[in-house]
Every structure is written in structure tokens, then in C-alpha cells.
């Protein structure tokens, strides 16, 4: 049986570039891989055929010979592709299976890994969220070991290259028709062996230390927001990069103000007399000041007023919200006999002073009348 044209095998044109050939092979390898075609008895042979085609066409010299003489260029000698499957497939191995093998990273495993990020929960009062504040915090974290400078080896000695993986931190093993790459079991993927570990850190290159940090909380910060302090987390093992520290903010509830984004809500108790006749009352503001506001005559509970620019600043926005005031009319208690007498006299004057009450009872009478047969 005659061999198929290598370009037809890959589904590529003769003018395809090296990148286009690689892409075509990657597509075919994914499509024909035996593990994905258990119900196709020809998948293995087709997979090997695609490998053989790419093994020739990826090599500029072999490709030139094939383009000129076809399959005859390789007759009478070693057949292309024999024993070279792992070499061809490794060119696209990371592209095909990188997601399943830890992201397809290449290169030496002795590149030290980054340290862990840390989280710190901070609770602040609303006043500090309004003005912004600088706070000193203490954290316990891993830092680079001073006696060994983070190398993990005792002074006067250095880590040695792992003989098993030759410093790569990874080893390859042939499984069926493809090569699997795993972390080196001898050096745990570090690429180095420490024969004389540091007595202080026992070879980790790290030691625990408590440190003080100054954290600037910007004005306008809200609960749930976080502040990132770069390189203030855990140190990476054996000289690896340091992680970050994240400050998570929680703003306490306030006894006077309720916060809604950049706006504040404050409930103001007003006496029945002030609500009826109108007048002025003094209210606090979040900046520690006070403002006098006019209460309109006839104000009811729930009546709202607004003080512009007396709310919270927006984070890095430059604008300031408003403070909304909600009136709560207070019914007097602990009345004297004289006060009760005066209120009774006022009540006897008529219902025109209580329009909501008159309207309500009018609806009630209508409701009861509708129930009669």
C-alpha cells in the first residue's frame, strides 16, 4: 500500500510555514490521539502516521528533500519517524496537555517558587473611613533565613544540582505513545539537593519573624474592600519571590449614621410641638461638626431632608455624598395633669388638625359600609 502524502496527512498545504505545520500537527494529534479514540481501531496507526509526517516536515533539510523527491528521498535507509515519536510529540506536548500538567511550564525546576500571600482583617470605625487613617499592624510571617541568606544550606556550603533531574526539577517517563513529565521525586521539584542543611531553618531557607507595618487606609473605604501591600507576605523558599499582604477592611456600624455608599442617613427625633409648629434643630455631622436645620411646620414621621456634601467621600473619586435626615416625631410621655388637660382641650377642637386621621377613618367607614348586606 502506497504511503499518503505527508501534507495530506497533516491537512496542510505545501506552502505552509513552520508555525502552520506545527498547528496542523497539533490539531491532528489532538484529533487522533488513541486515548481519545478508543472506539477507532485505526486511530493508533493514523496517529503514528501524523507523527511521521511532522517529523519530516518540521526539519528544513528533510522537508526540502521530501518536497523534491517525495517518499523516495528516504527509501533504502532509516525510515523517518521510527523511534522519534517522543521528539516530535514533545514539540507540542505542552500545547496539548499543558492544562492538565500544571500549566505547561518549561525550563528548570530550580526556579524558586513564590511565597504565599497573607490576609489581615482590619476593623475600623466609620469616622476613620471618612477621614482616612494610618495604622500600625503586627504580623507574623516567614522571612528569608539570615544565617544562610535563604539558601537553606549551612554557611560555607551551597545547594548541589540534583543528579536525578540534572537541575530541571522535572523528570520524564515514557507512557505508551507519549512522554509524561512530573516533578522530580529526589529534589521535590527544586532542582537542587541540600546535603548540609542550615541549622537555623533546617534547609527551608525560611524563618518566622514578627514585624510591624504601617498601613494607610484611604478616606472613603468601604467594608469588603482590600488593600494590597506588595512583597509583604510570605518569603519564597530558597530565595523565591515574596508574596503579598492583603488588608481586608470591615467598617463598624455607627450609633448615629447609617451608610449607603457615599450617602449617610440620620434619624432625628423631633418633639410633637416642633413638628407641629416648625422650628430648628441641631444635628451632628460625620466630620465631628454640627449643623442647624429647619423643621417645616406640620412635619410627620418619615419626612426627609438633605444636607448636601455632608456624607462620605468616594474612594479616589474626589466627590462627597449627602446626609439624609429622617424626622421621627416623638409622642410626649410622663405628662402632668395640666398637660393632659391642655391636650384634651386641643383634641376637642376638631379633626381638621389631623387630616391623615380623618382620611383614615373615612376609609374605614366606607369599608364597613361595603360589608353590610
Secondary structure in CASP SS format (residue, H / E / C, confidence):
PFRMAT SS
TARGET T0000
AUTHOR 0000-0000-0000
METHOD secondary structure of the structure
MODEL  1
X C 1.00
X C 1.00
X C 1.00
X C 1.00
X C 1.00
X H 1.00
X H 1.00
X H 1.00
X H 1.00
X H 1.00
X C 1.00
X C 1.00
X C 1.00
X C 1.00
X C 1.00
X C 1.00
X C 1.00
X H 1.00
X H 1.00
X H 1.00
X H 1.00
X H 1.00
X H 1.00
X H 1.00
X H 1.00
X H 1.00
X H 1.00
X H 1.00
X H 1.00
X H 1.00
X H 1.00
X H 1.00
X C 1.00
X H 1.00
X H 1.00
X H 1.00
X C 1.00
X C 1.00
X C 1.00
X C 1.00
X C 1.00
X C 1.00
X H 1.00
X H 1.00
X H 1.00
X H 1.00
X H 1.00
X H 1.00
X H 1.00
X H 1.00
X H 1.00
X H 1.00
X H 1.00
X H 1.00
X H 1.00
X H 1.00
X H 1.00
X C 1.00
X C 1.00
X H 1.00
X H 1.00
X H 1.00
X H 1.00
X H 1.00
X H 1.00
X H 1.00
X H 1.00
X H 1.00
X H 1.00
X H 1.00
X H 1.00
X H 1.00
X H 1.00
X H 1.00
X C 1.00
X C 1.00
X C 1.00
X C 1.00
X C 1.00
X C 1.00
X C 1.00
X C 1.00
X C 1.00
X C 1.00
X H 1.00
X H 1.00
X H 1.00
X H 1.00
X H 1.00
X H 1.00
X H 1.00
X H 1.00
X H 1.00
X H 1.00
X H 1.00
X H 1.00
X H 1.00
X C 1.00
X C 1.00
X C 1.00
X C 1.00
X C 1.00
X C 1.00
X C 1.00
X C 1.00
X C 1.00
X C 1.00
X C 1.00
X C 1.00
X C 1.00
X C 1.00
X C 1.00
X C 1.00
X C 1.00
X C 1.00
X C 1.00
X C 1.00
X E 1.00
X E 1.00
X E 1.00
X E 1.00
X E 1.00
X E 1.00
X E 1.00
X C 1.00
X H 1.00
X H 1.00
X H 1.00
X H 1.00
X H 1.00
X H 1.00
X C 1.00
X E 1.00
X E 1.00
X E 1.00
X E 1.00
X E 1.00
X E 1.00
X E 1.00
X E 1.00
X E 1.00
X E 1.00
X E 1.00
X E 1.00
X C 1.00
X C 1.00
X C 1.00
X C 1.00
X C 1.00
X C 1.00
X C 1.00
X C 1.00
X E 1.00
X C 1.00
X C 1.00
X C 1.00
X C 1.00
X C 1.00
X C 1.00
X E 1.00
X E 1.00
X C 1.00
X C 1.00
X C 1.00
X C 1.00
X C 1.00
X C 1.00
X C 1.00
X C 1.00
X E 1.00
X E 1.00
X E 1.00
X E 1.00
X E 1.00
X E 1.00
X C 1.00
X C 1.00
X E 1.00
X E 1.00
X E 1.00
X E 1.00
X E 1.00
X E 1.00
X C 1.00
X C 1.00
X C 1.00
X C 1.00
X C 1.00
X C 1.00
X C 1.00
X C 1.00
X E 1.00
X E 1.00
X C 1.00
X C 1.00
X C 1.00
X E 1.00
X C 1.00
X C 1.00
X C 1.00
X C 1.00
X C 1.00
X C 1.00
X C 1.00
X C 1.00
X E 1.00
X E 1.00
X E 1.00
X E 1.00
X E 1.00
X E 1.00
X E 1.00
X E 1.00
X E 1.00
X E 1.00
X E 1.00
X E 1.00
X C 1.00
X C 1.00
X C 1.00
X C 1.00
X C 1.00
X C 1.00
X C 1.00
X C 1.00
X E 1.00
X E 1.00
X E 1.00
X E 1.00
X C 1.00
X C 1.00
X C 1.00
X C 1.00
X C 1.00
X C 1.00
X C 1.00
X H 1.00
X H 1.00
X H 1.00
X C 1.00
X C 1.00
X C 1.00
X C 1.00
X C 1.00
X E 1.00
X E 1.00
X E 1.00
X E 1.00
X E 1.00
X E 1.00
X E 1.00
X C 1.00
X C 1.00
X C 1.00
X C 1.00
X C 1.00
X E 1.00
X E 1.00
X E 1.00
X E 1.00
X C 1.00
X C 1.00
X E 1.00
X E 1.00
X E 1.00
X E 1.00
X E 1.00
X E 1.00
X E 1.00
X E 1.00
X E 1.00
X H 1.00
X H 1.00
X H 1.00
X H 1.00
X H 1.00
X H 1.00
X C 1.00
X E 1.00
X E 1.00
X E 1.00
X E 1.00
X E 1.00
X E 1.00
X C 1.00
X C 1.00
X C 1.00
X C 1.00
X C 1.00
X E 1.00
X E 1.00
X E 1.00
X E 1.00
X E 1.00
X E 1.00
X C 1.00
X C 1.00
X C 1.00
X C 1.00
X C 1.00
X C 1.00
X C 1.00
X C 1.00
X E 1.00
X E 1.00
X E 1.00
X E 1.00
X C 1.00
X C 1.00
X C 1.00
X C 1.00
X C 1.00
X E 1.00
X C 1.00
X C 1.00
X C 1.00
X C 1.00
X C 1.00
X C 1.00
X E 1.00
X C 1.00
X C 1.00
X E 1.00
X E 1.00
X E 1.00
X E 1.00
X E 1.00
X E 1.00
X E 1.00
X E 1.00
X C 1.00
X C 1.00
X C 1.00
X C 1.00
X C 1.00
X C 1.00
X H 1.00
X H 1.00
X H 1.00
X H 1.00
X H 1.00
X H 1.00
X H 1.00
X H 1.00
X H 1.00
X H 1.00
X H 1.00
X C 1.00
X C 1.00
X C 1.00
X H 1.00
X H 1.00
X H 1.00
X C 1.00
X H 1.00
X H 1.00
X H 1.00
X H 1.00
X H 1.00
X H 1.00
X H 1.00
X H 1.00
X H 1.00
X H 1.00
X H 1.00
X H 1.00
X H 1.00
X H 1.00
X H 1.00
X H 1.00
X H 1.00
X C 1.00
X C 1.00
END
